[in-house]
């Protein structure tokens, strides 16, 4: 009988766990729960029995894969999957999947919410500004970027997007201006919303040249990964430009220094909050177990990311 391990240091909501168990039971699978664990040794012990595994931001590295003698599939409940060692998984013949689109609305609403919070000076009682007629650049037009555009359109923002992997006609069909380069995106934007993954091509790529070219006022919104922003360059731009703000749901390594030097011009959520809604939590968990059932029973690899 297939054993599915749900290993979540940050647990799913009870409603999501109930649905995961219900779908697994209907498929004849057994669910093993490991929640709020603080020691990787606990994970290494229980993963030995697992045929399949659902994680959130939990690390699935070579040590975990070495211990998982029966593991066939790992599903990361969410879009990003940099917490899973894809190379090691492939070497162990383990399929890795994500659940794209399940958290998109939650992340997009957070991005827009942080823009409003910043525009209204953190609701401190002083006059702020409006999003209407401001120029928004969307850096990567995937599921989240597209949803940000949908929401921003309702605020009357002028929207630009850059994504070399999305056809121009797809972007323009949404009423979004498709620009030809990342440089063009930044120099035409008051707001830039980041949705790029963290990989060898993107890490540290949001640099001084891009940030310093933004229109005034300039607001960088990061609901992606902290590694994509060059924090030294960010600091330099914020020192040179009093009109520049940084908003993120991933605290940068220099968060304390930024907050001390630029009060009111940076905001960081206490932890990564993009997918922290009841709806996203449920959607991602349900998608993960359904993908496992489809893979085990039918060999469906639609969402495989380590091909």
Secondary structure, 3 states (H helix, E strand, C coil): CCEEEEEECCCCCHHHHHHHHHHHHHHCCEEEEEECCCCHHHHHHHHHHCCEEEECCCCECHHHHHHCCCCCEEEECCCCCCCECHHHHHHCCCEEEECCCCCHHHHHHHHHHHHHHHHCHHHCCCCCCCCCCCEEEEECCCHHHHHHHHHHHHCCCEEEEECCCCCHHHHHCCCCEECCCHHHHHHCCCEEEECCCCCCCCCCCECHHHHHCCCCCEEEEECCCHHHECHHHHHHHHHHCCCEEEEECCCCCCHHHHHHHCCCCEEECCCCCCCCCHHHHHHHHHHHHHHHHHHHHHCCCCCECCC
